[in-house]
Amino acid sequence: MTERQRERRSGLDAIVLRRSRVLEASPAEVYGALSDPQGLGRLLPRVTRLRMRKTGEHSADLTTWMQFPVVGEVQTDGELAWQENQEVVYRSRSTLPVTARWTIAAHPEGALLTGELDLNLVPLLGPLARFVPEQSVKDVMAKELDKAIDALTSAVAARPITT
């Protein structure tokens, strides 16, 4: 039995939250702001610093340092992958299993941006994770996703339009 199967069996599944917003911009303009390495930190909640090393045409190794109440600063190593004008995904490989997925789709009023966070507290907290109120975590995640989408909306509005 894998670690993930043991977690599911014990009722300790990942916490997943999604937020969407229509931006008054083309998918290409949203992707341009979304994929800007200088602004990447605003899309990953709680990131205080990051280090990126490109590993392929559509991927990079990414180390992030995130700040959490009680546990303090947590370093995660992961992979950043992207599909131009469609999606940017960060998956951690250590310490705190988190996936941050940003998808972009054409919409009659511009571009539909969806942010999704998938967080598993078990590797960090062990059996204590079952005592963490899921709704409280979702409430915090919702605020952070909304803040990230607000930041991206501002970044899209501030970017010069190229033709």
C-alpha positions in Angstrom: 0.0 0.0 0.0 1.4 3.4 -1.0 1.5 6.4 1.4 -1.3 8.1 -0.5 -3.5 5.0 -0.2 -2.8 4.8 3.6 -3.8 8.5 3.9 -7.0 8.0 2.0 -7.8 4.9 4.0 -7.4 6.9 7.3 -9.7 9.7 6.0 -6.9 12.2 5.5 -7.4 13.3 1.9 -6.0 16.3 0.3 -7.9 19.6 0.6 -8.8 21.0 -2.8 -10.2 24.4 -3.6 -10.9 26.2 -6.9 -11.6 29.8 -7.7 -12.5 31.3 -11.2 -12.8 34.7 -12.6 -13.3 36.2 -16.1 -10.6 38.7 -17.0 -11.0 41.4 -19.6 -8.0 40.2 -21.6 -7.1 37.5 -24.2 -5.9 34.1 -23.0 -2.4 35.1 -24.4 -2.4 38.3 -22.3 -3.4 36.4 -19.1 -0.8 33.7 -19.9 1.9 36.4 -20.4 1.3 37.7 -16.9 0.8 34.3 -15.4 4.1 33.0 -16.8 6.2 36.0 -15.9 9.0 34.6 -13.7 9.2 37.9 -11.8 5.6 37.6 -10.7 5.4 33.9 -10.0 5.6 34.4 -6.3 2.2 36.1 -6.2 0.5 33.0 -7.7 1.8 30.6 -5.0 0.2 31.5 -1.7 2.5 32.1 1.3 5.6 32.1 -0.9 8.3 34.4 0.7 11.0 33.6 -1.9 11.7 31.2 -4.7 14.4 29.9 -6.9 13.8 28.6 -10.5 16.0 26.6 -12.9 14.6 25.8 -16.3 14.9 22.1 -17.1 13.0 21.9 -20.4 11.1 23.9 -23.0 8.0 23.7 -20.8 9.3 22.9 -17.4 11.5 24.1 -14.5 12.6 23.0 -11.1 11.3 25.3 -8.5 12.2 25.7 -4.9 9.9 27.8 -2.8 9.9 29.0 0.8 6.5 29.4 2.3 5.5 30.9 5.7 2.9 29.1 7.8 1.5 29.9 11.2 2.7 27.5 14.0 5.2 25.6 11.8 7.0 28.7 10.4 8.9 28.6 7.1 8.7 25.5 5.0 10.9 24.8 2.0 9.4 22.8 -0.9 11.1 21.5 -4.0 8.9 20.9 -7.0 8.3 21.2 -10.7 6.8 24.0 -12.6 5.2 23.0 -16.0 3.3 25.1 -18.5 1.4 24.9 -21.8 1.5 28.2 -23.6 -1.8 30.2 -23.3 -3.5 27.3 -21.4 -2.0 26.3 -18.1 0.7 26.8 -15.5 1.1 24.1 -12.8 3.4 23.8 -9.8 3.7 20.4 -8.0 5.9 20.1 -4.9 7.9 17.0 -4.5 8.9 17.4 -0.8 7.9 18.5 2.6 4.4 19.8 1.9 2.5 18.2 -1.0 0.8 21.1 -2.7 -0.3 21.5 -6.3 -1.1 25.0 -7.6 -2.8 24.8 -11.0 -3.8 27.9 -13.1 -5.8 27.3 -16.2 -6.8 29.8 -18.9 -9.7 29.3 -21.3 -11.3 31.6 -23.9 -14.5 33.3 -22.8 -16.9 35.6 -24.6 -15.8 38.4 -22.3 -12.1 37.7 -22.4 -10.3 34.8 -20.6 -11.6 32.5 -17.9 -8.9 32.0 -15.3 -9.2 29.2 -12.8 -6.9 28.8 -9.8 -6.8 25.5 -8.0 -4.9 24.5 -4.8 -4.6 20.9 -3.7 -2.9 20.6 -0.3 -2.1 17.6 1.8 -1.2 18.3 5.4 -0.4 14.7 6.4 3.3 14.6 5.5 3.9 17.8 7.4 1.7 17.2 10.5 1.3 13.4 10.5 -1.7 12.1 12.4 -2.3 15.6 13.9 -3.6 16.5 10.4 -6.9 14.9 11.2 -7.5 17.5 13.9 -7.1 20.4 11.5 -10.6 21.7 10.6 -10.9 21.3 6.9 -13.3 24.3 6.5 -10.8 26.6 8.3 -8.1 25.5 5.9 -10.4 26.0 2.9 -11.3 29.5 4.2 -7.6 30.5 4.3 -7.0 28.9 0.9 -10.0 30.8 -0.6 -8.6 34.1 0.7 -5.2 33.3 -0.7 -6.5 32.2 -4.1 -8.7 35.4 -4.3 -5.6 37.5 -3.4 -3.5 35.7 -6.1 -6.3 36.2 -8.7 -6.5 39.9 -7.7 -2.7 40.3 -8.1 -2.9 38.6 -11.5 -5.8 40.8 -12.6 -3.7 43.8 -11.7 -0.7 42.4 -13.5 -2.7 41.8 -16.7 -4.1 45.3 -16.6 -0.6 46.8 -16.1 1.0 44.9 -19.0 1.5 46.7 -22.3 -0.6 45.2 -25.1 1.5 43.8 -27.9 0.3 43.3 -31.4 
